[in-house]
């Protein structure tokens, strides 16, 4: 059992390392260094000017506590065939789950420690209280992961379907993070009809335009990704006082959004019926360009309005308009031409 799951763990780590090479490339690392330096300077300036009152400290403690619980899932490395081939090894699998509960706490503990250390200068609490707070955060996370294990054994037998879904959800979440930077194999997606968005599926004779719009609204995580990246852009403009850094963040998020939307080009390649459509090959590219243009037009309008409110000086807002135009007009055409 140890050899089986050790091999799976090593394969998963090797896959992550392979994708991390694309995530932390030279340009992104340079951007992170500049961003980290800018955030440190902003934080130091904030500490020199502002002090939190009692309610402010309470709110900060609550936010840090909630943020620390978001990171980290139970890593079981259980796969679908195990419900058949490991059925006779349930007792050993249970012992294995307890062992990997402790392993699953490493990343949440590191994140909790970093968050507590970052918040310490603002809170100005006794070091003993900070240590107890950190231990409490890790204990809460451990209790939640233990509850997940207990939930898989309510009937006295292992709920293999629950454990398999839990592991697939963990891996999918990690792969989606990597998919922001490169094409990822093995990323599963599900379709969900959102009736409240049906009005956006207007009738049109342009087949691929309709298919790509439908896929954007219902399939995979394209709509959710668009909303999350837009929210991050908005938060950057609101909370980063340095206008240049805020605009750089917005541009990076918009680039990541377009990069992900380009993967829609292969969304219907597995559909054999699309190969017999009496359509030219250029119709597919044109349909995707129309969708990306519409999405980026909406994103640009929202970002321009908020940048005029929160970003100083005002002329920096023109950078958003210019970069979004260049990305939509030239970068998209260049990427689709090379595929």
N, C-alpha and C positions, 0 to 999 in steps of 0.2 A: 504493500500500500504506500509506504513511504517513497519507494522508487517511482511508482506511477505518478504520484502528485508532484514529486520533485521534478520529474521530467516535464510535466505540464507547466509548472511554475517557471522553469528555465526557458521553455519555448515562448511563454508569454513575455518574459523579461527581454528576451532577444528581439521579439517583435516590437516592443516598446522602444528599445534602443535604436532600432532601425528607423522608426518614425521620428524619434527625437533628433536625429541628424538633420532632418528636413525642417523641424520646428526651430531648433536653435542654430540656424545658419548664421553666417557672418553678419549679414545685414540686420537680422532680428536681434542678435546679441548686442550689436552696437546700439540699436534703438532702445533695448532694455536698459543698457548702462546709462544712456542719456536720460531716459525716463526716471530711473531710480535716483540719479543725481538730482533731477529737478524736484522729485517728490520729497527727498530728504531736505532740500533747501526750503521748500514750502512748509514742511513739518516743523523745522527749526524756527522759522519765522512765526508760525502759528503759536508755538510754545512761548515765544518771547512776548507776544502781544496779548494772547488770550489765556484765561483761566476758567476752569469749569466749576460751576457751583454744584450743590448737592444733587439736584435733579439731573444736571448734565452728566455727572459721574454715574448716576444710576442708569440713565439711558445708554451710556457708553458700555457699561458692564453688561447690560442686557444684549446689546448689539454684538459685542465681542463673543458672548456666550453662544448666541444663535449662530454666528458665522463659524465658530469652531466646530459646531455639530453638523454642518453641511458637508464638510470634507470627510471622505473615508467611508468605504462600504465593506461589507463582509466578503472577503475573498475565499471562495471555496474550491474553485477550479474543477467543479463537478460538471460533467458534460452529459448530453442526452443519452448516449449508450449506457451510462452507468446504472440507470434504473433497471437494466436487464442484467448486465454482466457483473455488477457489484452488489446485487440484491442479497446475496448470501453473506456479504461482509458488512452488514449494517452496523454492528457493534464497533468494528474498527473505524468505520466512517464517522461515527459519532465522536469517538476519541480524537479523530483527526480534525473535526470541526472545532472542538475546544482548543486544540493546539493552534489552529489558524486564526482563531479569534484574537489571540495575543499578537500574532503577526499583523493582523489587520489594524491594530491600534497604533502602529509605529508612525504612520503618516499623520493621523489625527493628532497624536501627541506632539509631533514636531510643529504642526500648524498652530495648535493651541499655545505652545510655548512662544512662538514668534508673535502671535497676536497679543499675548499678555505682556511681553517685553516691549512691543511697540506702544501699547496703551499705558504702560507704567508711568512715563513722564507726565502724562496728562492727569492720571488718577492720583499720583503721589501718595500711594498707600504704603503701609508697612510691608517690607519684603516677606514677612511670614504670611501675611494675608494673600499676597500674590502667589506664593507657593501653594497655599491651600486652595486658592481659586483654580490654579492649573490642575491640581490633583482632582478637584471636583469635576472639572470639564472632562478629563480623561475617564473618570469613573462613570459619568453620565453616558459617554460614548460607549464604554464597555458594556454598560447595562443595556443599551439599545441593541448592540450587536448580539448580546446574549439572548435578548428577547427574540431576535430573528431566528437564532438556533432553536430556541424553545418552541417557536411557532411551527417549525418544521417537524416537531415530534409530539404534537398534541395527542394524537391517537395511539401513541406508543410505538408507532412505526415511522420511519422516515418518509416525509412528504417529498418524494423525488422531484415532482413537477415544480414545487415551490422553490427548491434549491436550484434547479436548473434555470428557472426564470430569474432567480436572484443573481446568479452568476452571469447570465447573458445580459441582464440589465447593467451590471457593473462594467463588463467589457465594452458594451455598446457606448456607455457614457465616456469611457476613456478614448475609444476610437473616434467618437464624434469630436473630441477635442483635437485629436491629430488631424481630422479631416478639414479643419480650418486652414491647414497649411499645405496639405498634399492629398492625393487620392489614396484612399484607404480600402483595402480588400477585406471582405468579410463583414462589412457594416450593414446590419439589418435595419430595415425600415418598415413602417406600417402605415396604412392609409386610413384616414379618418375623415368622414364627411362633416364639414362645418356648414350647416344650413344657413347660418347668418351671413355667410360670405358667398352664397350662391348668386347674388346679384352681380358679383364681379365676373361670373362666367357668362359673359355676353355672347349671343349667337354671332358666329362669324363663319365665313366660307374658307378662312385660312386654317387648315387642319392643325398644323403644328403649333400655331399660336394658341389655339384652344387647348390642345393637349398639354402644352407646357404650363399654361395658366392653371389648368386643373391639377396638374402634378404639384405645382408650387403651393396651391391652397390646401391640398388634401394629402399628398404623399410625403413620406420622409419627414424631415424636420426643417424644411426650407423656410416656412412661414415663421416658425418659432425662432429660428436662427436670425432671421431678419429683424424680428422684434427685439431680441436680446442685444444684438449689435447696435441697433438704434438706441436702445436704452443706455448702453455703455457710452455711446457718443454723447448723449444728452447729459449723463452724469459727469463726463469729462468736462463739458462746457460749463456746468454749474459749479463744480467743486474745485477745478484747477484754476487758480488765479492768473497764472501766466498764460496769456492768450495764445502765444506761439505754441507752447507745449500742448494746450488743449486742442488746437487745430491739427497738430501733428497726430494726436490720438484719434481724432475724428477721421482723418484721411486714412490711417491704418485700418480702422474698423470698416470703412467703406471698401477698401481694397479687399479685405478678407471676405466681405459680403459678396462682392462680384466674383471673387475666386470660387466661392462655394456655389453660386448660382450657375456658373459655367458647367458644373457637373450634371446639370439637368439635361445636357445634350445627349447623354447615354441612357436617359431614363426609360426610353421606349425601344431600345435596341433589341431587347429580348422578345418584343412583340412581333411575331412573324407577319401579322396582317399589315403592319406598317410598311413592310417591304414590297407589298403589292399595290400600295396606294399609287395612283397615277400622278405622282408629284415629283418635281425636280428636286435634286439634292439641295439646291440653294434655298428651297422653301423651309427646310428644317433649321438652317442657320438663321434665316430671316425671322422665323417665329421666335427663336430664343432671344434674338437681339431685341425684338419688340417687348418681350416680357421683362428683360433686364432694364430696358429703358424706362418702362412704366414704374418698376419698383424703385429704381434710383431717382426718378423724378419725385416720387412721394417722399423718399428719404431726404432728398435735397431740400425740398420745401420745408419740411419739419426742422431740419438742421439750420437752415438759413434764418427762420423766424426766431429760433432759440438763440442762435449766435448773435443776432442783433440785440438781444436782451442781456445776455450774460458775458459775451466776449468783448474785450476791449484791447486795442482800438477796433472800430467798426470795419475798417477796410480788410481785416483778416477774414471776415465772412466771405469775401470774394474768392479767397483761396479755396473754400469748400466748393463753391460753384464751379470754379475753373478745374479743379482736380476731378470732381465728379464728371464733368463734361469730357475731360481727356480720357478718363478711365472707361466711360461708357462708349465714347465715340471711337477711340483708337485701340485701347487695350483689349476690349472685348472682340473687336474685329480681328486684331492680330492673333489672339488666342484661338478663335474659332477657325481662322484661316489655316493655322498650323496643325489642327486636329484632323 
